[in-house]
């Protein structure tokens, strides 16, 4: 299983243990605990489901047969019906879908068979390409929130067949904004979640020490997830960190010498808590209003939707988080 919604419905894939061996897996969704195959039988072409929202929309990708052979198609599964996302009008051969928001916006990527991989956003039948930073090889947009803010990994070539991953968010206009790395790390493994107010979680790594760490970007700045936990007993956070659209973080966690396992480790603090007092109240509203209309680079500057300006959208987001 690769994704779960607020009701506990899951999306992923199942692996067949019977022939044909060339088609071993099928996209699947578990609704109210009951398994439904998106691709039907073992004789269908392979499919994988990656995301599910609270309306039970499922997204993923599958192989389809065309006049010139097989190709990958991103799909949206709704009430038993599959809609393929055809990338050929944009000059691409394949597509994949990775995430779907509760507002019905889908994030995925398209590629030409390896030469370039471009992220896209889909809504109501319309597809728009997202900015690919200069010098990048490709983008993997693995999470999206209800505002359509996308978070994912961008790979940059560093010689031969090697690449360095960097975290990015794409705002409502499709502009790519880099997420800074914490000290001691020089690359991103993956982005695993973005919540309703722009907090992002993922895993970073070091090419020198081979160390890795789970990170949360709050107000656009990186924090180690272990730093967000009580200091005693000393927490050891694994790399399987994920976050729900509502800011609930879960990860593999080992405390002291205790047995590890998946645990909910933090109810996400609101990014709208601008003064850090664990409340969203008039003091935070005053900070936002003092920056009204100003240019901004990140959520740290009250620009919760990463649009580049502090405006009514940011005010609305603060009010949805109101908790004095």
C-alpha positions, 0 to 999 in steps of 0.5 A: 500500500502506497497511500491512505486517506482520512477514512482509512481507504488505501491505494497501492498494488498487488503482485500476482504469483501466477503466470504470466510473469511479465505482468506481475502486478495490478493497481488496487484500492482497499475501500472499507477494507474490501479489495478492488483491482483497478486493472481487473485480472492478471492478463491485463497490463500492469498498473500501480496506484500511488495516491488516494484522496478523501473522495476516493479518487485514485491516481497512478500509472499503467501500461497501455497498448497503442498503435506503435507499442506500449507506453505508460499512462497516468490515470485517475480512477473514480467510481470504477472508471479510469481516465488516462492522462495522454501526454502526446499533445505536449510532445511526451511519450509517457506519463505518471500520476503520483498524488491527488488532492482533496480538491481534485488536483493531480500531480505527476510527470511526463517524459520522452523516454529518458531525455527530459522529465517534466512535472505537471498539474492536472485539474478538470481535464486541463493539464499544465506543465510546471517549471523545470529549473535550469540545468535539471534532468527531471522532476518527480512531484510526489505530493500536492495540497488542496491549493494545488501547491506541489512538492517533489524532487528535482534531479540535477546531473553531476557527471556520468549517470549520477544525479543530485536530488534537490527539494522543490515546491511549485506554487499555483503559477507553476513556479519552482521554489527550492527547499534549502538543505540542512547543514551536513547534507548535500542532496535530497532522497525524496519528498513524502508530503505537503500539508494544507499550509505548506509544511513539507516532509522528506528525507535528505542524504550526504554523499560524503558520509552516506548519512540520511535524515528525515526533515520537515520544512516549516516556514520554508526552513529545514528542521530535523524531525528528531528535533521536533520530538521530546529530548528524552528518551533520545529518538531515532527517526527512520527514513519512512516519514510521511505526512497527511494533508492535515499535518499529521506526521508518521515515521518509523521510530525507535526510542532509546532501546525500545522496539521501533515501528510506525508511530504518529510522532507529531501533530503538525504545528501550524505554519500560521503560528508566525510568532511561535507561541503554539497559538494562531491568534491576533498576534499572528494576524498582526504579523501577517497584516504588517507584511500585507502586499509585500513580496515574499520568498516563502511561508516564512514571510507569511506567503503560505501559498508560495505565490510571491505576495502576501495577500487574501489567500494567505489571510484565508489560510491563517483564519482556517488555522485559527486556534487562540 
